[in-house]
């Protein structure tokens, strides 16, 4: 059974008190850092210098999600910074195989993300080059959106391909993940869950993480029995 991982998104955290906010999720598997450039998506968040400072104080590894244009140029810098995982968008890369290999060569796990309307089938041959495939379950660019059930068939196709390949590629979902939606995503085949408002909107973020992890793990176990 694939391990259930909960990666809270700091997009929903208090940016004025990020170090304290990171400590509140010290039981997470990783911190999901949304990097937006106001070009690939209509929002602007964090740049590499801020991400480097976050990494310096984070109690858990960083999982960067680059929602930026010209990923081939900019993504390797995040790997050079020592991040555990760097995910670029297929739609923002001219040479995704080359970029995935470059990220790995620089010490980071390579992830590739797909918008909700981007088909997964053209990228399944790339699985050997990836450590993680991110299926966006909302349109990238903003937090707090509702989970899109139309992405579930895509998650299932990705899971079938990963299982059929025998590779240990993680399937991450990002957008609208909560206590009410995590089971649907896990049943479809996801095993890494990005949760923003469901964690930071809770009175006790650490307890919210444990609740999501328990529900996701239970569904993943049931799917393999």
N, C-alpha and C positions, 0 to 999 in steps of 0.2 A: 504494500500500500504506500502511495506517495505521502510524504509528510505534509501535514497541514501547517502552513505558515501564515502568521498575521503580521502584515507590514503597515503600521499606521502611517497615514499621510500627514505631514506637518503643515500642509496647506490649510488645515483646519485648526492649527495651533495658534497660540498667542505669539506673534512674531516679535513682540517687545521683550518677551521672556522665554526665548527659545531654549536656553540651557535648562531652565527649570522644567519646561514642557517635555524635553527629552527624558529627563529623569522620571517623569510620570509614566513613561511607557518603557521602562527598563526591562520589562518581561516580554517585550515584542521580539520577533525573530529578526527584524530589520526595521530601519526607518526609511520610509518612502519619501524621497525628496523630489518634488515637482519643479523642474526647471523650464520656465516658459519665457519666450523671447519677444512676444507681441508681433511676431511675423507668422510663424507656423500656426500659432493659436492667438486669439485676440486678448491676451493677458500677459502681464510681465511680473515675474516673481524674483527668483534668485539667480545670481551669477556664480561663476566658479570660486571667486574669493570667499563668498559667504558660505558656500558649500564646504569649502576647506575648513572654515572655522567650526561649522556644525560637526564635521567629522572629528575635530580635535576634542570636542566635549561630549560626543554621543556615547552612551553606554552600550549601544548595539551597532552593528554594521550599517553602512549606508547603501541604499538601493535607489540609485538615481534614475529618474524617468525624464528623459530629455525631449521636451516638446518644443523643439527648435528647428529652424531651417538650417540647411547646409550641415547636416549631422556629420558627414564625412570629414569635414574640417574641424569641428569643435568637440565631438565626442571623445576622441583620444585623450584630450587634456584632462577629462574627468577620471579616466583610467590612470593616467600618470599621477593624479593626486592621491591615489591609493584607495579609491572607493571599491567596495566589495563587488558591486554589480552596477553596470551601466547599460541602460536600455535606450535605444534610439528608435525612431519611427521609420518603418519601411518607406513611407511616403516622402520622407525627407532625406533619403539616401540614394545616391546615384549608383553606388557599388556596395550593396549591403553585405555581400560575402567578404569582400576585402575589409570592410569596416569591422565586422564581427571578429575576423581573425586578428585584426590589429588590436582590438580591445583585449582579447585573450592574451596576446603576446605581451601586453603591458601589465598583465596581472589581474585584470578584472574579469568577472563573469560577463558574458555577452548576452544581452537581451534584445529582442526586437518586438516592437509594438505595432499593432494594427488598429486603425480607426474602426468604428462599428460597421461602416459601409465597405470596408476593404476586405475582399475575399481572402480566405486563408489558403486555398488550394495552390495558388501560384508560388507560395513560399514554403510548402512542406518539404521540398527537396533540400531546403536550407537547414533542416533540423540538426544535422551533424555539426553544423557550425555554431549552434546556439546552446546556451545553458538555460535560457528561459524565453518563452513566447508569451507576450502580454496581449491579451484580447481586451480591448477597451469596451467596457459595458455602459459607457456614456460617451458623449462627444468630448474629446479632450479640450481642456482650457479653463474649466471652472469646477469648483467643488460643489457638493450639495445637490447634485442632479439625481433623478430617479433612475434606477436600474432598468436597462433595456432588455426585455426578455427575448427580443429578436436576435440577440447575440448568442443565445444558448445553443442553437444548431452549430454555430461556428466553433464554440468551445468543444462540443462533442466530436466534431471532425478533427480538431487539433488533438484531442485525447486519443482518438482511435489511431491517428498517425504516429503519435509518440509511443503508444503501447506497441504498435506493430513494428516500430523501428528497433525496439529494445533499448532505446536511449533514455537517459535520465533527465530529459528536458522538463523543466518545471513549466506549468501553465498558470500564469498569473492573470487575475481579473482586477480591474480598476474602475470604480464608479458605481455608486449606489449600493455598496456592500454594507449590509446591516444584519442584525439578528433575524430579520424577516426574509432576506434574500440570499444569505450565504449558503443555505442548504440547496437551493436551486442551482447555484453556480457550481457547488461541489459535486452534486449529482451529475451534472453535465461533464465534469472532468477536471475542473480547476482545482489546484491545491495550494496556490499562494494568493492571498486575499489582501488587497489594499483597502483600508477603511479609514476615512477621515472623520467626518462628523459623527459616525457611530462610536468612535473612540473618544475623540476630544469633546464631543457634545455630551458625553456621559459624566455623571458626578464623580465617578471613579474610573479613569481611563484604563488602569491596570486590570480592574475587574471586568471591564468591557472586553478587553483583549482575551481574557481567559474564557469568557462566555462564547465569544466568536470561535476561538480555537476548539472548544469542546463541541460546539455544534458542527463545525466543519469536519473535525476528526470523526465524529459519529457518522456523518453522512458518507465520508470517504470509506470508512470501514464497511458500511452497509452495501456500498456499491461494489465492493470486491468479494462479498460473501456469496 
